[in-house]
Amino acid sequence: MADGCMPRNDIEDRVREARILALVRGIHSTVYIVMVASIFFLLYAGVTGYVGLWLWVALGLLAIEAAVFAVNGIKCPLTALAVRYGAVTGYAFNTMLTERTIRFTFKFFSFLMVLGLVLLALRWAGVLK
């Protein structure tokens, strides 16, 4: 437009995309928090020997998360969705969490998850009591 203003449809599209991006980031952040809680619960169960409903819930959620990552080439499918709706790349572009919080998250929580699984396996094998 000659006066430097954006057409109404462009503004509406940008507002809609910003809302969708906020929703994607909110969902991604929620999934992240649930997965972190599941990993810490798995680790707790491995250390204490707890076996019960919440262990199976945590294991089920982690199995689903691992399958989603495996099917998507070790990438979160929400990342591509966030980029589609305007997220700028970086460590924390697709969540509402800070970059400092998630910079090393994949390696750190993968390690904790494997540690928890190893501890559980050792307990179930009778090596740890």
N, C-alpha and C positions, 0 to 999 in steps of 0.2 A: 504494500500500500504506500501511497505517496507521502502520507503524514508520519510514517515511521511506526505505526501501530500494527500489531499482528492481527490478522483476521480472527474473528470470533471463534471459528472452528479450530484454529491452531491453538488458541488459548484453552479452549475446552479440552482438546486432545492432550495438551501438556498437563492440565490439572488432573484429568483421568489417569494418565500414565503415572503421575506422582502419587496418586492414591493407590494405584495397583502396586507400585514399587514399595510404598509403605506397608501394604498388606503382605507382600512377599517377604520383606525384611522382618516383619512381625512374626510371620509363620516360621521363617528360618531361625530366628532367635529363639522362639519357643521350642522348636525341635532340638536346637543346640542345647538348651538348658535341660530338657528331658533326657537327652543322650548323655550329657555330663552326669546327671543324677544317676542314671542307670549304670554308668561305668563305676562311679564311686560306690554304688550299692553292690555291684559285682565284686569290687575290691574288698569291701566290708565283709561280704559273705566268704570270700576266699581267706581272709584273715581270721574271722571268728568261727567259721564252720556253719554259719546260718544256712538252713535250707528251708524254704517255704514259698508261699505264693509270690512274694515280692521278688525273690530271686528269679523265679520263672518268668515273671513279667519283664524284669530287666533283661534277661537273656533273650526273650522273644523280641523286645524292642531293638536290642543290639543286633540280632540276626537280621531283622528287617532292614536296619540301617546299613549293615554290611552288604546285603543283597542289592540295595539301591545303589550303593557306591560301585559294586562289582559290575552291575549291568550298565552303568553310565561311565565306564572307563576311569574309575577312581575319582570321579568328579561329582559334586552335588548338582542335581538337576535344577535346583532353585537358583544356582549361580547364573546359568544361562538365562533363566527367566528374569532375574534381576537386571542383567545387562540389557535384555530386550526392552525393559521399561525405564532405562535411563541411568542405571547404576554405573558409576565410574569404577574401573578396576583398581585393585589394591587388595590388602588383606581383609579389610572390614567393610567392603563396599556393599555386601549383600546381606548384612545383618544390622541390628541396632546396637551391637556391641562394639567396643573400641578396638582399634587395631592392636593395641598393646595386649588386650585380652585374648585375641585369637590368632596372633602371628604364628605361634608354634603349636597350635591346638591339635592338628591332625597327628603329628608325631607324638606329642605328649600323651594324648588320650588313647592313641593306639597302643602305646607302651603300657599304660595303666590297664587297659582292657586285656591285653595278653597276659600281664602279670596276674590279674584277677582270675583269668581262666586257668593259668598254670597252677595257682594256689588251690583252686577248686579241684582240678584234676588230681593234684597231689593228695588232697584230703580224701577225695572219693576213692583213690587207689590205696589209702591207708598209710601213706608215707608220712603225712602230717596228721596230728591228732588234735 
